[in-house]
Amino acid sequence: MAPYSWTPDVVIGVDFGMTCTGVAWSAAPEWNDPKTLQHWPGIAYHEIRNKVDTAVAYDARDSRLRNWGFACDDEDPALEVNRFFKLNLDPGYIDNHVHAPTHSEVKQWYCDYLQSLFSYLMRHFRETMPRFESKNVEFVFSVPTTWKDPRMIAEIQRLVKVAGYGKEENHRVSVSLTEAEAAAVYASKQQMQKGDVYQRATGADTLTYTRGCGFSGQADGPG
C-alpha cells in the first residue's frame, strides 16, 4: 500500500505581533496571491483593517476571559486588558517593569488570544468558503528571529495546539519560518513564477511560501 500523502487545500498564515496580528490565506488549486483577512469582530463590518489588535481582556473580578482583539476596551474599569506581551513569551526575556507578568500568565494570555482567533477563523471560513470543513488546512505561524532555541519553538508549537490549531483530523500546524525568513521569502517571490519552490536552508522541507499581511505557504508534503 502506498504511504499516505497529506497536502493542504488551504494554507492560513498567522503573523502574531506585539501590537497587532495579521492573517492571510491562499487555496488550491489556483494558489493565488494570499488574501488578507480584513473583517474582524469588535468593529463595524464596513470597516476594513489588515490586522487585529493583539490584546485579551479579562473580568477584573473573576479573571474570566471576556474579550479579545478590537473588543478590548482599555477604558472599561470592569476589565483587565493585556497587550504588548509577545516578548514575554521568551523565558530569557528580562522585563524590568514593576508590574511585569509571570511567564505562566503570558502563556495563558497567548493561548486565550489564539483560541479566540481560531474560533473566529473557523466561523469566518465556514461562512465564506464552500466545503471548508472537508478541506485539508495548514496553519503557518511566524516566530521572531531572536527565538533561536529549538525548545522555545517547540513550546510555541505546543501552545498553538493547546489553542486548537491542528486538533482537527484534517488540520496541520507549522511553526518554523522566522519573521526575517518570511520577509526574505516574500522578496524572493517577486522574482519567482507560480509553481516555483523556495527551498528552506535547513533542507528539511521543500515548501512553496507566499506572504500577505503575515505569510502563508503551500507544503509539498505532510505538515
MODA-V714030 format. One record per backbone hydrogen bond with DSSP energy under -1.0 kcal/mol. CO is the residue of the C=O (numbers start at 1). NH is the residue of the N-H. If there is no record, write none. Layout:
# MODA-V714030
co:CO nh:NH
co:CO nh:NH
This chain:
# MODA-V714030
co:9 nh:28
co:10 nh:138
co:11 nh:26
co:12 nh:140
co:13 nh:24
co:14 nh:142
co:15 nh:22
co:19 nh:54
co:21 nh:52
co:22 nh:15
co:23 nh:37
co:24 nh:13
co:25 nh:35
co:26 nh:11
co:27 nh:31
co:35 nh:25
co:38 nh:49
co:44 nh:47
co:52 nh:21
co:53 nh:55
co:55 nh:69
co:56 nh:82
co:57 nh:66
co:57 nh:67
co:58 nh:80
co:59 nh:63
co:64 nh:59
co:67 nh:57
co:68 nh:71
co:69 nh:72
co:73 nh:76
co:76 nh:79
co:78 nh:60
co:80 nh:58
co:82 nh:56
co:86 nh:89
co:87 nh:90
co:90 nh:93
co:97 nh:100
co:102 nh:106
co:103 nh:107
co:104 nh:108
co:105 nh:109
co:106 nh:110
co:107 nh:111
co:108 nh:112
co:109 nh:113
co:110 nh:114
co:111 nh:115
co:112 nh:116
co:113 nh:117
co:114 nh:118
co:115 nh:119
co:116 nh:120
co:117 nh:121
co:118 nh:122
co:119 nh:123
co:120 nh:124
co:121 nh:125
co:122 nh:126
co:123 nh:127
co:124 nh:128
co:125 nh:129
co:129 nh:132
co:131 nh:134
co:132 nh:135
co:136 nh:9
co:136 nh:10
co:137 nh:172
co:138 nh:12
co:139 nh:174
co:140 nh:14
co:143 nh:179
co:144 nh:147
co:146 nh:148
co:149 nh:153
co:150 nh:154
co:151 nh:155
co:152 nh:156
co:153 nh:157
co:154 nh:158
co:155 nh:159
co:156 nh:160
co:157 nh:161
co:158 nh:162
co:159 nh:163
co:160 nh:165
co:161 nh:164
co:164 nh:167
co:168 nh:171
co:170 nh:137
co:172 nh:139
co:174 nh:141
co:177 nh:143
co:178 nh:182
co:179 nh:183
co:180 nh:184
co:181 nh:185
co:182 nh:186
co:183 nh:187
co:184 nh:188
co:185 nh:189
co:188 nh:191
co:189 nh:192
co:193 nh:196
co:198 nh:207
co:200 nh:203
co:206 nh:220
co:207 nh:198
co:208 nh:218
co:210 nh:216
co:216 nh:210
co:218 nh:208
